[in-house]
Amino acid sequence: MSVSFEASKKAAARAAVQLVEDGMVVGLGTGSTSLEMVRLLAQRVAEGLKIQAVATSEAMAEEARKANIVLVPGYPDFQRIDLTLDGADEVDPEGRLIKGGGGALLREKLVATASTRLVIMVDEGKRVQQLGEGWAVPVEVVPFGWSGLQKRIELLGGQVQLRQKEGSPFRTDQGHFIFDCRFGPMGQPDKVHAALKSLTGVVETGLFLGLTSTLVVGNEAGEAQVQHFYPAPPTYLTV
């Protein structure tokens, strides 16, 4: 029997929304927990909280507009983000993530890397010892020549499936395809990410490594545990 973890998601979103402060530019993630977060954030906005938002998908942008959450001027363009609230499909003990189950991984990573703080909200079922235990790694690719790229990823050891929607290839907001690539539990997800990114035609991977600032884990009792990470700077900032 599957478990929906609805109480856990609501607890995580409720705790994460309390981190938003007046005057912030806030990144809005995509997914079921993020939908709950937007609902709660809208309540705070209705009570007088002044923020601007950057949505990570067209669907979430529409949810924000319906909730009277103001998007930054010029959206979808943006410069800086103070705090992003987003979910994840898996998270390991180091705060590394698999994301992209909803198909918004490219925009989610663009928003995450532009954020001073990335707050990840998950239910208790998303914690794993190693990434890949339950989820494939979503990989966003250009449609041109996709079947040859699929074979090159298979040579890296992945079981690759082209994501479908209503009988046709799923397309992201950018018009790209997504491969769901099963590598099994990954002891070195950074090497998997680097190998995938080295292939021409790969736009981005759903491996979010060294980006999580704060992890909020909700449980079915309606409580939330908060864990802070202080990730090392990205390698391109080091000598």
C-alpha positions in Angstrom: 0.0 0.0 0.0 1.4 3.4 -1.0 1.7 6.2 1.5 0.8 9.7 0.5 2.6 11.5 3.4 0.1 14.4 3.1 0.5 15.4 6.8 4.3 15.3 6.4 4.2 17.5 3.3 2.0 20.1 5.0 4.2 20.1 8.1 7.3 20.7 6.0 5.7 23.5 4.0 4.3 25.1 7.1 7.7 25.3 8.7 9.5 26.4 5.5 7.1 29.3 4.9 7.9 30.8 8.3 11.5 31.4 7.0 10.2 34.0 4.5 10.7 37.6 5.6 9.2 40.9 4.4 10.9 42.4 1.3 12.4 39.1 0.1 12.5 37.8 -3.5 11.3 34.2 -3.1 11.8 31.3 -5.5 8.7 29.0 -5.8 9.5 25.4 -6.4 7.3 23.0 -8.4 5.6 19.9 -7.1 3.0 18.7 -4.6 4.8 20.1 -1.5 5.4 23.4 -3.3 1.7 23.7 -4.0 1.0 23.5 -0.3 3.8 26.0 0.3 2.2 28.5 -2.2 -1.2 28.1 -0.5 0.4 28.9 2.9 2.5 31.7 1.5 -0.6 33.3 0.0 -2.2 33.4 3.5 0.8 35.4 4.8 0.7 37.7 1.8 -3.0 38.3 2.4 -2.0 39.2 6.0 0.4 41.9 4.8 3.7 40.1 3.9 5.4 42.0 1.0 7.4 39.7 -1.3 8.2 39.2 -5.0 8.4 35.7 -6.5 10.2 33.8 -9.2 8.3 30.6 -10.2 10.2 27.5 -11.4 7.5 26.5 -13.9 4.7 28.0 -16.0 2.2 26.0 -13.8 3.6 27.4 -10.6 3.6 30.9 -12.1 -0.1 30.6 -12.7 -0.7 29.3 -9.2 1.2 32.3 -7.8 -0.9 34.7 -9.9 -4.1 33.1 -8.7 -2.9 33.4 -5.1 -2.1 37.1 -5.6 1.7 36.5 -5.1 3.5 39.2 -7.2 6.1 37.9 -9.6 9.3 39.9 -10.1 9.2 42.6 -12.8 10.2 41.2 -16.1 9.5 37.6 -15.1 10.5 35.1 -16.4 13.8 37.1 -16.3 15.3 37.7 -12.9 18.6 38.6 -11.3 18.8 37.5 -7.6 16.7 35.5 -5.2 16.9 35.7 -1.5 15.3 32.4 -0.5 13.9 29.5 -2.6 11.4 27.0 -1.2 11.3 23.8 -3.2 10.8 20.1 -2.8 12.8 17.0 -3.9 12.2 13.5 -4.9 15.1 12.1 -2.9 17.6 13.6 -0.3 20.6 11.9 1.2 22.3 12.6 4.5 24.6 15.3 2.9 21.6 17.2 1.6 22.2 16.1 -2.0 19.1 15.8 -4.1 17.3 14.1 -7.0 14.8 16.5 -8.5 12.8 16.7 -11.7 9.9 14.3 -11.1 7.6 17.2 -12.1 9.7 18.0 -15.2 10.9 21.5 -14.1 14.5 20.5 -13.2 16.2 23.1 -15.5 14.3 26.1 -14.2 14.5 24.7 -10.7 18.3 24.5 -10.9 18.6 28.0 -12.5 16.5 29.4 -9.6 18.5 27.3 -7.0 21.9 28.5 -8.2 20.7 32.2 -8.2 19.5 31.9 -4.5 21.2 33.0 -1.4 19.5 30.2 0.4 17.8 27.0 -0.9 15.3 25.5 1.5 14.2 22.0 0.6 10.9 20.7 1.9 10.3 17.0 2.0 8.1 14.4 3.6 9.7 11.7 5.7 9.5 9.2 2.8 12.0 11.1 0.7 15.1 10.5 2.8 17.5 7.8 1.5 21.0 6.7 2.4 22.2 7.0 -1.3 20.6 8.8 -4.1 19.0 6.5 -6.7 17.7 4.0 -4.2 14.1 4.6 -5.4 14.2 7.3 -8.1 15.7 7.5 -11.6 17.7 10.6 -12.4 15.8 12.9 -14.7 18.0 14.3 -17.5 16.7 17.1 -19.7 17.9 16.8 -23.3 17.4 18.4 -26.6 14.9 16.5 -28.8 17.2 16.6 -31.9 18.9 13.2 -32.2 17.6 12.0 -28.9 17.8 8.2 -29.6 21.5 8.4 -30.2 22.0 10.3 -26.9 19.9 7.6 -25.1 22.4 5.0 -26.3 25.4 7.1 -25.1 23.8 7.4 -21.6 23.2 3.6 -21.6 26.9 3.1 -22.2 27.5 5.0 -18.9 25.5 2.3 -17.1 22.1 3.9 -17.0 18.7 2.3 -17.8 17.1 5.1 -19.9 13.5 5.7 -20.5 12.1 8.6 -22.5 9.4 10.2 -20.4 5.9 10.1 -22.0 2.7 12.1 -21.5 -0.5 11.1 -23.1 1.2 8.9 -25.6 3.8 11.4 -26.8 7.2 12.5 -25.4 6.8 14.8 -22.4 8.1 18.3 -23.2 9.4 20.7 -20.6 8.6 24.4 -20.5 11.6 24.9 -22.7 10.4 22.3 -25.2 13.0 19.7 -24.3 12.6 16.0 -23.6 13.4 14.2 -20.3 15.1 10.9 -19.9 14.5 9.0 -16.6 17.9 7.3 -16.0 18.2 4.6 -13.5 21.7 4.1 -12.1 20.7 2.4 -8.9 22.2 3.7 -5.5 25.0 6.1 -6.3 28.0 6.3 -4.1 29.4 9.1 -6.2 26.6 11.1 -7.7 28.9 13.9 -8.6 30.7 11.6 -11.1 27.4 10.6 -12.6 26.4 14.2 -13.0 29.7 15.2 -14.6 29.6 12.2 -17.0 26.1 13.1 -18.1 26.8 16.8 -18.5 29.8 15.9 -20.7 27.5 14.5 -23.4 26.5 16.9 -26.2 22.7 17.2 -26.1 22.3 17.0 -22.3 20.9 20.3 -21.1 20.9 19.6 -17.3 20.5 16.7 -14.8 18.2 16.3 -11.8 21.2 15.8 -9.5 21.3 18.9 -7.2 24.6 18.7 -5.4 26.0 21.1 -2.8 23.1 23.5 -3.2 20.9 22.8 -0.1 21.1 25.4 2.6 18.3 24.1 4.8 16.4 20.8 4.8 12.9 20.8 6.4 11.5 17.2 6.9 7.9 16.9 7.9 6.4 13.9 9.7 3.0 12.3 9.9 2.5 13.7 13.4 2.5 17.2 11.8 5.9 18.2 13.1 9.0 19.3 11.2 12.7 18.8 11.7 15.0 21.4 10.4 18.6 20.7 9.4 21.1 23.3 8.2 23.9 22.6 5.7 26.9 24.8 4.8 27.9 23.4 1.5 31.4 24.1 0.1 31.5 26.7 -2.8 31.0 25.3 -6.3 34.3 24.1 -7.9 34.3 26.9 -10.4 34.7 29.3 -7.4 37.8 27.5 -6.1 41.4 27.5 -7.4 
